[in-house]
Amino acid sequence: MENLVKQEYISEGESSCFALHLGADVSVHTDDVIGIFDIERLTENEISGGEAERFLRNSQKAKQIYYVSLDLPKSFVVTDEIVYITNVSTLTLKKRCNAKCSVTPQGKAHEEQALPA
């Protein structure tokens, strides 16, 4: 999957401390997210589409796919252990990622305001 065009919305090295809601009752810790991918854009691109399909097929064989919803999938979220297929768009997931969590000097976490998704 090295050559796959990634749409990663969480900067590398950027620490966060909140859960990203993927739909239904499923959330993942943002530190566990490797990448967020738009299914439609990847399948339209012949080169990346083939790699994406191969990656998803191999993940399915390894029983590492979790379908968040049975609705038409719009994106998939890759973590170290599971690939989540969701009907939530990459744009909505990006907006949800914009609610960054920072730590105050006293060590208490607080969330910054984000756009509603």
FENCOR-V843117 format. One record per backbone hydrogen bond with DSSP energy under -0.5 kcal/mol. NH is the residue of the N-H (numbers start at 1). CO is the residue of the C=O. If there is no record, write none. Layout:
nh:NH co:CO
nh:NH co:CO
This chain:
nh:4 co:1
nh:6 co:4
nh:7 co:36
nh:9 co:7
nh:11 co:9
nh:14 co:11
nh:15 co:13
nh:20 co:28
nh:21 co:19
nh:22 co:20
nh:22 co:26
nh:23 co:26
nh:26 co:23
nh:28 co:20
nh:30 co:18
nh:32 co:29
nh:33 co:30
nh:34 co:78
nh:35 co:78
nh:36 co:7
nh:37 co:76
nh:39 co:37
nh:39 co:74
nh:40 co:74
nh:42 co:38
nh:43 co:39
nh:44 co:40
nh:45 co:41
nh:46 co:44
nh:49 co:45
nh:50 co:46
nh:51 co:47
nh:52 co:48
nh:53 co:49
nh:54 co:50
nh:55 co:51
nh:56 co:52
nh:57 co:53
nh:58 co:54
nh:59 co:55
nh:60 co:56
nh:61 co:57
nh:62 co:58
nh:63 co:60
nh:64 co:59
nh:66 co:83
nh:68 co:66
nh:68 co:85
nh:69 co:85
nh:74 co:86
nh:75 co:86
nh:76 co:37
nh:77 co:84
nh:78 co:35
nh:79 co:82
nh:80 co:32
nh:83 co:64
nh:84 co:77
nh:84 co:82
nh:85 co:66
nh:85 co:83
nh:86 co:75
nh:86 co:84
nh:93 co:89
nh:94 co:90
nh:95 co:91
nh:96 co:92
nh:97 co:93
nh:98 co:94
nh:99 co:96
nh:100 co:98
nh:102 co:110
nh:104 co:108
nh:107 co:104
nh:110 co:102
nh:112 co:100
